[in-house]
Amino acid sequence: MPSRAPPGSTTATSAGTTIKGRHEKREERKGKAKKRWGPFGYFVIVSTVLIAVMWGVIIFGKKPAPPAATQIATNDRVLLFMVDGAIKRYALYEGNTYPAQLTELLPDYLSLREGEAAFLTRLTYRPDPTVGYRLSVTKPPGDRVQRPCHRGGLR
C-alpha cells in the first residue's frame, strides 16, 4: 500500500513508533540514566549548610552591649546588675576569663554615656578563683553595704 504522506514528512513507521523502536529507545535511556545522589552527596550538602551557618554565627553572632536606658546615678542596684551582665558577656566572648579591672568592659561589653564611667568606682570588683569574681556595691565611707555577686548571680 502506497504512503499518502506528502514528501518530506514523517510517518508513524519512520518515527520509530513500533514496539521494536520503543524497546530500542528504552534501552538507550537506561544507558543514560541519571545518577542518583548517594550518601556522599547528602554528606556534602549537609556539611556545606553547617559550615555556612557556623560562619553566619561567627560573623553576625556577637551582639552589642545593651544601651544604658536608666538613671544609674541614683540606683546602685541597676548599676550592679548592668556590670554583672557585662562581666558575664565578657567571660562568654573571651573564653571564660574575667577582666582584671571593670574598665576593661568599656565600651564593648558595658555601654555607658560620657561621664558615667566614674560610677564604676562605686563598685568593688575582685576576681576570685573559687567562684569566678566578687562584685559588690560600695556606699560612701562609713556606710558600706555588701551585695555579693558572682558567676551564679546575686546571693
Z-matrix of the N, CA and C atoms (Angstrom, degrees):
N
C 1 1.423
C 2 1.523 1 108.31
N 3 1.286 2 117.11 1 128.52
C 4 1.463 3 121.18 2 -177.61
C 5 1.538 4 110.80 3 -73.98
N 6 1.319 5 116.09 4 148.89
C 7 1.459 6 122.01 5 179.94
C 8 1.508 7 109.66 6 -79.23
N 9 1.323 8 117.79 7 136.59
C 10 1.463 9 121.70 8 -178.52
C 11 1.527 10 111.67 9 -98.02
N 12 1.308 11 118.74 10 3.47
C 13 1.460 12 121.47 11 179.96
C 14 1.514 13 109.64 12 -73.02
N 15 1.316 14 117.11 13 144.28
C 16 1.465 15 119.75 14 178.46
C 17 1.533 16 110.11 15 -65.11
N 18 1.301 17 116.38 16 155.29
C 19 1.457 18 119.41 17 -179.27
C 20 1.539 19 111.22 18 -61.65
N 21 1.331 20 118.04 19 139.11
C 22 1.463 21 123.62 20 179.30
C 23 1.518 22 113.70 21 89.30
N 24 1.330 23 118.59 22 -7.36
C 25 1.463 24 119.63 23 179.44
C 26 1.521 25 109.35 24 -92.56
N 27 1.342 26 116.10 25 166.04
C 28 1.448 27 122.37 26 -177.39
C 29 1.512 28 108.59 27 -100.78
N 30 1.303 29 115.05 28 135.30
C 31 1.463 30 119.32 29 176.74
C 32 1.510 31 108.93 30 -101.87
N 33 1.318 32 116.64 31 170.78
C 34 1.452 33 122.21 32 -178.23
C 35 1.521 34 110.96 33 -63.61
N 36 1.274 35 118.08 34 -38.03
C 37 1.458 36 119.88 35 -178.30
C 38 1.519 37 111.53 36 -75.24
N 39 1.312 38 117.65 37 -30.99
C 40 1.460 39 119.02 38 -179.79
C 41 1.527 40 111.96 39 -82.03
N 42 1.345 41 119.44 40 -15.72
C 43 1.463 42 122.86 41 -179.33
C 44 1.517 43 111.73 42 -86.23
N 45 1.295 44 119.19 43 -2.25
C 46 1.453 45 121.74 44 177.52
C 47 1.515 46 112.39 45 81.28
N 48 1.289 47 118.45 46 36.69
C 49 1.457 48 120.70 47 179.87
C 50 1.513 49 111.83 48 -92.96
N 51 1.274 50 116.44 49 7.92
C 52 1.456 51 118.55 50 176.87
C 53 1.509 52 109.03 51 -76.17
N 54 1.292 53 117.06 52 164.66
C 55 1.460 54 121.43 53 -179.69
C 56 1.520 55 110.05 54 -63.08
N 57 1.303 56 115.90 55 -39.19
C 58 1.462 57 119.54 56 179.20
C 59 1.535 58 110.56 57 -64.18
N 60 1.331 59 117.27 58 -39.93
C 61 1.468 60 121.55 59 178.77
C 62 1.514 61 111.82 60 -65.88
N 63 1.311 62 115.96 61 -38.78
C 64 1.465 63 119.77 62 178.58
C 65 1.523 64 110.87 63 -65.02
N 66 1.342 65 116.29 64 -42.14
C 67 1.469 66 119.88 65 177.64
C 68 1.524 67 110.99 66 -62.34
N 69 1.329 68 116.83 67 -39.01
C 70 1.455 69 119.95 68 179.26
C 71 1.540 70 111.03 69 -65.50
N 72 1.335 71 116.82 70 -41.68
C 73 1.468 72 120.08 71 179.15
C 74 1.522 73 111.44 72 -66.13
N 75 1.332 74 116.81 73 -37.70
C 76 1.450 75 120.87 74 178.67
C 77 1.525 76 109.60 75 -64.04
N 78 1.318 77 117.78 76 -41.91
C 79 1.455 78 121.43 77 178.79
C 80 1.534 79 110.75 78 -64.13
N 81 1.322 80 117.96 79 -35.97
C 82 1.465 81 121.39 80 177.47
C 83 1.526 82 110.64 81 -65.67
N 84 1.331 83 115.31 82 -41.90
C 85 1.459 84 119.36 83 179.84
C 86 1.522 85 111.99 84 -67.48
N 87 1.320 86 117.89 85 -32.56
C 88 1.459 87 120.40 86 177.99
C 89 1.528 88 110.01 87 -64.33
N 90 1.293 89 116.61 88 -37.35
C 91 1.465 90 120.67 89 179.16
C 92 1.520 91 111.69 90 -67.67
N 93 1.337 92 116.98 91 -29.36
C 94 1.455 93 121.72 92 -178.56
C 95 1.531 94 111.50 93 -102.54
N 96 1.305 95 118.08 94 21.89
C 97 1.468 96 121.69 95 -176.16
C 98 1.520 97 110.44 96 -59.43
N 99 1.339 98 115.91 97 142.29
C 100 1.460 99 120.78 98 178.44
C 101 1.525 100 109.69 99 -66.46
N 102 1.299 101 114.08 100 140.78
C 103 1.455 102 118.02 101 175.72
C 104 1.520 103 107.75 102 -79.78
N 105 1.311 104 116.18 103 130.91
C 106 1.453 105 120.59 104 178.90
C 107 1.516 106 109.34 105 -83.30
N 108 1.338 107 114.81 106 157.87
C 109 1.448 108 120.67 107 178.98
C 110 1.512 109 109.75 108 -70.04
N 111 1.287 110 114.91 109 129.55
C 112 1.454 111 119.87 110 176.35
C 113 1.524 112 110.08 111 -97.69
N 114 1.289 113 117.05 112 -173.87
C 115 1.470 114 120.32 113 -179.95
C 116 1.529 115 112.98 114 -59.51
N 117 1.315 116 117.44 115 -34.35
C 118 1.463 117 119.68 116 -179.76
C 119 1.524 118 111.41 117 -66.22
N 120 1.320 119 117.07 118 -38.15
C 121 1.467 120 120.44 119 178.27
C 122 1.515 121 111.48 120 -62.26
N 123 1.315 122 117.18 121 -43.30
C 124 1.458 123 120.69 122 177.53
C 125 1.528 124 110.99 123 -66.45
N 126 1.316 125 117.15 124 -37.91
C 127 1.458 126 121.09 125 177.27
C 128 1.522 127 110.74 126 -60.70
N 129 1.324 128 117.44 127 -42.51
C 130 1.461 129 121.42 128 -179.50
C 131 1.528 130 110.23 129 -63.83
N 132 1.319 131 117.81 130 -43.89
C 133 1.466 132 121.25 131 -179.24
C 134 1.530 133 110.52 132 -64.56
N 135 1.321 134 117.50 133 -48.42
C 136 1.468 135 121.08 134 -179.09
C 137 1.529 136 110.30 135 -62.81
N 138 1.315 137 118.40 136 -42.10
C 139 1.464 138 121.53 137 179.32
C 140 1.525 139 111.01 138 -63.42
N 141 1.316 140 117.30 139 -41.49
C 142 1.458 141 121.18 140 179.36
C 143 1.525 142 111.00 141 -62.77
N 144 1.319 143 116.80 142 -43.49
C 145 1.463 144 120.30 143 179.31
C 146 1.527 145 110.42 144 -64.57
N 147 1.324 146 118.47 145 -43.77
C 148 1.461 147 121.07 146 179.47
C 149 1.522 148 112.03 147 -62.83
N 150 1.310 149 117.28 148 -40.78
C 151 1.463 150 120.62 149 178.82
C 152 1.522 151 110.26 150 -65.45
N 153 1.334 152 117.47 151 -40.21
C 154 1.465 153 120.62 152 178.20
C 155 1.530 154 110.74 153 -64.02
N 156 1.314 155 117.90 154 -40.78
C 157 1.468 156 121.32 155 178.21
C 158 1.524 157 110.38 156 -64.94
N 159 1.334 158 117.31 157 -43.56
C 160 1.466 159 119.91 158 179.55
C 161 1.525 160 111.12 159 -61.23
N 162 1.327 161 118.15 160 -42.49
C 163 1.464 162 120.92 161 178.54
C 164 1.519 163 110.38 162 -65.08
N 165 1.328 164 117.89 163 -36.93
C 166 1.461 165 120.21 164 176.31
C 167 1.506 166 111.78 165 -61.96
N 168 1.329 167 117.02 166 -41.60
C 169 1.466 168 120.76 167 178.41
C 170 1.517 169 110.48 168 -66.78
N 171 1.326 170 117.45 169 -40.43
C 172 1.460 171 120.75 170 -179.90
C 173 1.526 172 111.03 171 -64.66
N 174 1.322 173 116.35 172 -44.05
C 175 1.462 174 120.18 173 -175.68
C 176 1.525 175 111.63 174 -76.38
N 177 1.335 176 117.01 175 -45.32
C 178 1.454 177 120.40 176 -172.81
C 179 1.526 178 114.02 177 -106.69
N 180 1.324 179 119.10 178 2.80
C 181 1.454 180 121.53 179 -172.26
C 182 1.512 181 115.77 180 -77.97
N 183 1.305 182 118.24 181 -29.49
C 184 1.462 183 119.40 182 -176.19
C 185 1.523 184 109.34 183 -74.03
N 186 1.299 185 114.48 184 114.88
C 187 1.460 186 119.73 185 -178.19
C 188 1.525 187 109.29 186 -89.91
N 189 1.326 188 117.02 187 144.73
C 190 1.462 189 118.90 188 178.13
C 191 1.527 190 110.84 189 -72.25
N 192 1.305 191 115.06 190 160.63
C 193 1.453 192 120.26 191 178.28
C 194 1.525 193 109.22 192 -65.77
N 195 1.317 194 117.66 193 142.91
C 196 1.458 195 119.28 194 179.48
C 197 1.524 196 110.67 195 -66.65
N 198 1.315 197 117.50 196 146.91
C 199 1.466 198 119.52 197 -178.96
C 200 1.527 199 111.25 198 -72.02
N 201 1.315 200 115.68 199 151.42
C 202 1.461 201 120.87 200 177.57
C 203 1.521 202 107.68 201 -82.46
N 204 1.328 203 117.08 202 106.83
C 205 1.451 204 120.90 203 -174.58
C 206 1.527 205 112.08 204 -110.77
N 207 1.295 206 117.81 205 10.48
C 208 1.457 207 120.41 206 -177.85
C 209 1.522 208 109.86 207 -127.46
N 210 1.294 209 116.39 208 166.23
C 211 1.457 210 121.39 209 178.71
C 212 1.524 211 109.49 210 -82.51
N 213 1.308 212 115.97 211 96.85
C 214 1.467 213 118.96 212 -179.07
C 215 1.525 214 111.22 213 -81.28
N 216 1.326 215 116.93 214 -10.19
C 217 1.462 216 119.90 215 -180.00
C 218 1.524 217 111.36 216 -68.57
N 219 1.317 218 116.83 217 -29.76
C 220 1.467 219 120.24 218 -176.04
C 221 1.519 220 113.33 219 -106.82
N 222 1.315 221 118.58 220 -12.27
C 223 1.462 222 120.76 221 -175.05
C 224 1.529 223 109.70 222 -123.25
N 225 1.317 224 115.86 223 99.20
C 226 1.462 225 120.90 224 -178.34
C 227 1.527 226 112.41 225 -65.91
N 228 1.319 227 116.62 226 -34.19
C 229 1.460 228 120.24 227 -177.91
C 230 1.534 229 111.14 228 -65.33
N 231 1.334 230 116.97 229 -37.54
C 232 1.464 231 120.47 230 176.56
C 233 1.519 232 110.26 231 -64.27
N 234 1.325 233 116.86 232 -43.17
C 235 1.466 234 120.81 233 177.54
C 236 1.526 235 110.26 234 -60.79
N 237 1.330 236 117.02 235 -42.05
C 238 1.456 237 121.58 236 179.29
C 239 1.532 238 111.03 237 -60.13
N 240 1.332 239 117.09 238 -46.87
C 241 1.460 240 120.18 239 179.88
C 242 1.529 241 112.25 240 -67.51
N 243 1.333 242 117.47 241 -37.05
C 244 1.477 243 120.06 242 178.04
C 245 1.524 244 110.89 243 -63.36
N 246 1.325 245 116.48 244 -45.10
C 247 1.468 246 120.59 245 -179.14
C 248 1.525 247 110.29 246 -68.67
N 249 1.334 248 116.97 247 -39.38
C 250 1.468 249 120.48 248 177.56
C 251 1.531 250 110.49 249 -59.74
N 252 1.319 251 117.53 250 -44.85
C 253 1.473 252 120.79 251 177.34
C 254 1.516 253 112.08 252 -63.61
N 255 1.331 254 116.56 253 -38.11
C 256 1.466 255 120.25 254 178.75
C 257 1.531 256 111.01 255 -66.15
N 258 1.330 257 117.01 256 -38.69
C 259 1.475 258 120.30 257 178.11
C 260 1.527 259 109.74 258 -65.00
N 261 1.318 260 117.68 259 -39.76
C 262 1.466 261 120.64 260 178.86
C 263 1.526 262 111.37 261 -66.37
N 264 1.340 263 116.99 262 -39.69
C 265 1.480 264 119.59 263 175.81
C 266 1.522 265 110.41 264 -64.26
N 267 1.326 266 116.90 265 -41.51
C 268 1.464 267 121.67 266 178.17
C 269 1.531 268 109.86 267 -58.01
N 270 1.334 269 116.30 268 -47.01
C 271 1.467 270 120.21 269 -179.66
C 272 1.525 271 111.24 270 -64.15
N 273 1.315 272 116.93 271 -36.86
C 274 1.463 273 120.62 272 179.76
C 275 1.523 274 111.47 273 -65.14
N 276 1.315 275 117.12 274 -46.46
C 277 1.460 276 120.84 275 -174.86
C 278 1.534 277 113.44 276 -86.29
N 279 1.315 278 118.03 277 -18.57
C 280 1.463 279 120.82 278 -177.92
C 281 1.521 280 112.64 279 -104.36
N 282 1.316 281 118.24 280 14.33
C 283 1.462 282 120.96 281 174.11
C 284 1.517 283 114.44 282 79.93
N 285 1.330 284 117.54 283 48.03
C 286 1.467 285 123.42 284 176.64
C 287 1.524 286 113.34 285 58.86
N 288 1.317 287 116.64 286 33.85
C 289 1.459 288 120.93 287 171.55
C 290 1.521 289 107.54 288 -112.33
N 291 1.307 290 115.96 289 154.10
C 292 1.455 291 120.76 290 -178.97
C 293 1.518 292 109.15 291 -111.61
N 294 1.327 293 117.46 292 151.08
C 295 1.470 294 119.38 293 -178.38
C 296 1.533 295 110.79 294 -68.06
N 297 1.323 296 115.87 295 151.07
C 298 1.459 297 120.38 296 177.27
C 299 1.525 298 110.25 297 -74.62
N 300 1.349 299 116.32 298 -33.60
C 301 1.463 300 122.18 299 178.79
C 302 1.519 301 108.39 300 -136.13
N 303 1.315 302 117.15 301 157.62
C 304 1.459 303 121.05 302 -179.66
C 305 1.526 304 112.51 303 -68.58
N 306 1.326 305 117.73 304 -23.73
C 307 1.462 306 119.74 305 -179.94
C 308 1.528 307 112.22 306 -67.72
N 309 1.335 308 118.19 307 -17.01
C 310 1.465 309 120.93 308 176.94
C 311 1.531 310 111.52 309 -69.41
N 312 1.321 311 117.47 310 -16.16
C 313 1.463 312 121.52 311 -179.95
C 314 1.523 313 112.36 312 -77.65
N 315 1.338 314 116.63 313 -19.73
C 316 1.465 315 121.12 314 -176.52
C 317 1.510 316 110.84 315 -84.26
N 318 1.268 317 124.17 316 142.29
C 319 1.453 318 130.36 317 -15.44
C 320 1.531 319 113.00 318 -93.91
N 321 1.351 320 117.19 319 -1.74
C 322 1.465 321 120.08 320 -172.90
C 323 1.524 322 113.99 321 -67.96
N 324 1.310 323 117.39 322 -37.20
C 325 1.465 324 120.27 323 -173.15
C 326 1.524 325 113.45 324 -112.30
N 327 1.322 326 117.06 325 -18.36
C 328 1.463 327 121.74 326 -179.42
C 329 1.520 328 108.17 327 -133.65
N 330 1.302 329 115.85 328 116.29
C 331 1.456 330 121.58 329 -176.92
C 332 1.523 331 109.07 330 -96.41
N 333 1.321 332 116.00 331 108.10
C 334 1.458 333 121.62 332 177.82
C 335 1.528 334 109.22 333 -122.55
N 336 1.329 335 115.36 334 148.11
C 337 1.466 336 119.95 335 177.92
C 338 1.527 337 110.01 336 -74.73
N 339 1.322 338 114.25 337 171.92
C 340 1.463 339 120.46 338 178.59
C 341 1.528 340 109.68 339 -59.15
N 342 1.297 341 117.51 340 127.57
C 343 1.453 342 121.54 341 178.33
C 344 1.518 343 114.39 342 89.59
N 345 1.314 344 119.17 343 -12.31
C 346 1.461 345 121.24 344 -179.14
C 347 1.523 346 112.77 345 -84.61
N 348 1.315 347 117.95 346 -12.07
C 349 1.465 348 120.44 347 178.97
C 350 1.526 349 111.29 348 -63.99
N 351 1.338 350 117.18 349 -21.90
C 352 1.462 351 120.63 350 178.88
C 353 1.529 352 110.90 351 -67.94
N 354 1.316 353 117.89 352 -21.26
C 355 1.460 354 120.90 353 179.38
C 356 1.529 355 111.87 354 -67.66
N 357 1.321 356 117.21 355 -18.19
C 358 1.466 357 119.99 356 178.46
C 359 1.527 358 111.87 357 -64.87
N 360 1.318 359 117.13 358 -20.31
C 361 1.470 360 119.72 359 178.71
C 362 1.527 361 111.25 360 -70.37
N 363 1.338 362 117.67 361 -16.69
C 364 1.467 363 120.75 362 177.53
C 365 1.518 364 112.01 363 -77.76
N 366 1.320 365 117.30 364 -4.59
C 367 1.461 366 121.45 365 179.98
C 368 1.522 367 109.87 366 -109.15
N 369 1.302 368 115.21 367 146.94
C 370 1.459 369 121.53 368 173.55
C 371 1.531 370 106.65 369 -108.10
N 372 1.327 371 115.88 370 123.37
C 373 1.467 372 121.62 371 -177.41
C 374 1.515 373 108.78 372 -127.44
N 375 1.340 374 116.06 373 129.37
C 376 1.464 375 121.64 374 176.13
C 377 1.525 376 108.35 375 -139.57
N 378 1.323 377 118.56 376 124.20
C 379 1.468 378 119.56 377 170.31
C 380 1.529 379 108.91 378 -63.28
N 381 1.315 380 116.51 379 138.70
C 382 1.468 381 121.80 380 -177.44
C 383 1.523 382 107.94 381 -130.33
N 384 1.335 383 118.41 382 124.86
C 385 1.470 384 119.60 383 -176.82
C 386 1.531 385 113.79 384 -67.53
N 387 1.326 386 118.39 385 -22.30
C 388 1.467 387 119.11 386 -177.10
C 389 1.522 388 112.67 387 -85.79
N 390 1.347 389 118.06 388 -41.58
C 391 1.471 390 120.20 389 -177.38
C 392 1.520 391 112.68 390 -114.23
N 393 1.310 392 119.05 391 -1.13
C 394 1.458 393 121.80 392 178.79
C 395 1.517 394 111.47 393 106.42
N 396 1.341 395 116.63 394 -61.12
C 397 1.458 396 120.81 395 178.36
C 398 1.526 397 108.85 396 -163.20
N 399 1.313 398 114.05 397 161.56
C 400 1.467 399 121.17 398 174.76
C 401 1.519 400 107.42 399 -124.95
N 402 1.314 401 115.05 400 129.54
C 403 1.457 402 122.30 401 -177.01
C 404 1.523 403 107.80 402 -132.97
N 405 1.327 404 116.87 403 128.76
C 406 1.459 405 119.81 404 179.42
C 407 1.517 406 109.91 405 -145.67
N 408 1.328 407 115.16 406 160.99
C 409 1.457 408 122.09 407 178.15
C 410 1.517 409 108.12 408 -89.69
N 411 1.328 410 115.97 409 132.51
C 412 1.453 411 121.61 410 178.64
C 413 1.520 412 108.20 411 -107.33
N 414 1.313 413 116.41 412 119.70
C 415 1.468 414 121.17 413 177.58
C 416 1.533 415 108.76 414 -83.29
N 417 1.313 416 117.51 415 171.23
C 418 1.474 417 120.04 416 177.17
C 419 1.520 418 111.32 417 -56.25
N 420 1.333 419 118.05 418 159.07
C 421 1.467 420 121.40 419 -176.68
C 422 1.527 421 111.93 420 -50.43
N 423 1.316 422 115.84 421 136.89
C 424 1.453 423 121.57 422 179.96
C 425 1.524 424 112.67 423 91.60
N 426 1.332 425 119.37 424 -15.98
C 427 1.469 426 122.31 425 -178.38
C 428 1.525 427 107.88 426 -133.16
N 429 1.322 428 117.11 427 82.16
C 430 1.468 429 120.80 428 -176.63
C 431 1.527 430 109.01 429 -106.36
N 432 1.328 431 114.83 430 120.24
C 433 1.460 432 121.35 431 177.87
C 434 1.515 433 107.57 432 -114.54
N 435 1.305 434 117.02 433 125.11
C 436 1.463 435 121.03 434 -179.54
C 437 1.530 436 109.51 435 -97.94
N 438 1.292 437 116.32 436 124.84
C 439 1.456 438 122.31 437 170.51
C 440 1.519 439 105.92 438 -123.04
N 441 1.327 440 116.52 439 84.94
C 442 1.465 441 118.59 440 -174.13
C 443 1.520 442 111.66 441 -64.44
N 444 1.272 443 114.25 442 140.68
C 445 1.467 444 121.33 443 178.82
C 446 1.517 445 107.51 444 -135.54
N 447 1.293 446 117.45 445 135.83
C 448 1.462 447 121.12 446 178.98
C 449 1.511 448 108.44 447 -141.04
N 450 1.295 449 116.42 448 -170.98
C 451 1.463 450 122.20 449 -174.39
C 452 1.521 451 112.14 450 -53.91
N 453 1.298 452 119.53 451 -33.66
C 454 1.463 453 123.10 452 -178.34
C 455 1.512 454 113.62 453 -82.83
N 456 1.337 455 118.83 454 -8.63
C 457 1.450 456 122.58 455 -179.49
C 458 1.519 457 111.12 456 114.18
N 459 1.312 458 115.31 457 -168.06
C 460 1.470 459 120.08 458 -179.27
C 461 1.504 460 110.84 459 -74.75
N 462 1.333 461 115.69 460 149.05
C 463 1.465 462 120.57 461 176.11
C 464 1.498 463 109.04 462 -115.53
